[in-house]
Amino acid sequence: AELRWRGKAKVSRSSSISAESEGLLAPLLLTDAPALTSVEGAVEAVQSVVKSHPIVFFMKGTPSMPLCGFSARAVSQLKQVGAQYKAVNVLDVDGNPFVREAVKAYSQWPTIPQLFVNGSLLGGSDIIN
């Protein structure tokens, strides 16, 4: 074994921290919406979610495992201010079919991530800096 690895402490499974204890929320699935069979139906589901939750974050990945740097930066910023939010993984085509394109159509903004506060698009990770 290389010397550089000998000083590393081992982390037991019992000492790992769950996403919920870190203040991160499980991703919201929009599959409960009956009309998620098209982009148009997904736009209605996006609108419903945005209007029914104070803070909604459409991101690539989940709060516990962001799949792009911009989403990771925004999750970090939301965590830093202690925001309680609902996250939607736009890359989950099984749980959120058509949502990646639907959120862009709904907001008329071309990029992900997108943060909505009180029903209005606030912006992406660059804006919430």
N, C-alpha and C positions, 0 to 999 in steps of 0.2 A: 504494500500500500504506500501511496505517496505521502510524504510528511505533511503536506498542506491540508490533508483531510483528517489527520489524527486529532486535531484540536477542536473539531466541530462537535457540538453537543447533539445527541440524538433526541429527536422529538418523538414522544410516545403518542399513540393514537388518543389516549385519554386526555392529553393536554392540548389537543387541537381545539381551535376556537370555531364554533359554528357561525355561519353567516348571520343568523338571527341575533346571536349575542353580540356581534359586531355592529348591529344596527342596520344591517343590510336586509332588504326585503326579498322574498322569493319572487321570481318574475311572474308577471300577470299574463295569463293565457286568455286569448280572446276567442277560443274555440267554443265557448258557451254561447256566443252570438249566433243566432240561427242563419244569418245571411252570409257566412264566410265562405262563399263558393265563387266569389268574383272580387275584383278590385273595388267595384262599386259597393258591394256588401261590406267589405272590409273598411271602406271609408266611413260607413255608418257606424260600425263597431268602434273605430278610432274616435269618432265624434262623441259617442256615448261614454267611452272611457275618460276622455279629456274633460267632459262636462260633469262626470260623477266623482272625480277625485281631484283634490286641490293641487297636487303636484304629480305629474306623470312624465316619465323619462323613457323615450323610445331610443333604444341603444342596440349596439351589436354585442351580443353576449348577455351576461347576467351581472348583477352587482358583485357577486362573489367571483366571477370569472369573465371580465370584459374581454372582448375579442378584437378590439382595436384601441389604439393609443388615445384617440379622442374620447371614446366612451370611458376608458380607464381614468383619464384626467377629470372628466366631469363627475364620475362616481366619487373620486377622491375629494373634489370640491364640495359635493353635496354632503359627504360624510363629515368633512371638516366643519361645516356650519350646522350639523345635526339635523338636516332636513329629513323628514319622513315622507317618502315618495313611493309611488308604484312604478315599477320598471317593466317595460315590455321588450322582449328580445325579438327584434325584427328578423333575425336569422333563423328562428325556429319555424320552419315551414310546416311542421306538423301541428304545433300548438297555436301558431299565428299565421295561417296561410294568407298570402296577399298583403300582409300588413306593411311590409317594407315599402312597397309602392304606394299603398293607401295613405300612409302617414305623410308621404311627400306630396301626394295629390291634395290631401286635406289642408296641409299648412301652406301649400304653394312654395315650399322651400326644398331645394334639391338634395340636401345632404343629411346624413345621420351621424351623430345623435341629435335628437331634438328634445328640448325640455319645455313642457307646458306648465304654466302656473295660473291657477284660477281660470282655466279655459282658454288662455291665450298663449301663443308661441313666444317663449322668451328668447330662445336661440339654441345654439350648439355649445360645445365646450369652449370655443373662443369667446363667446359672448358672456358666459357665466364666470369667466375668469375673474 
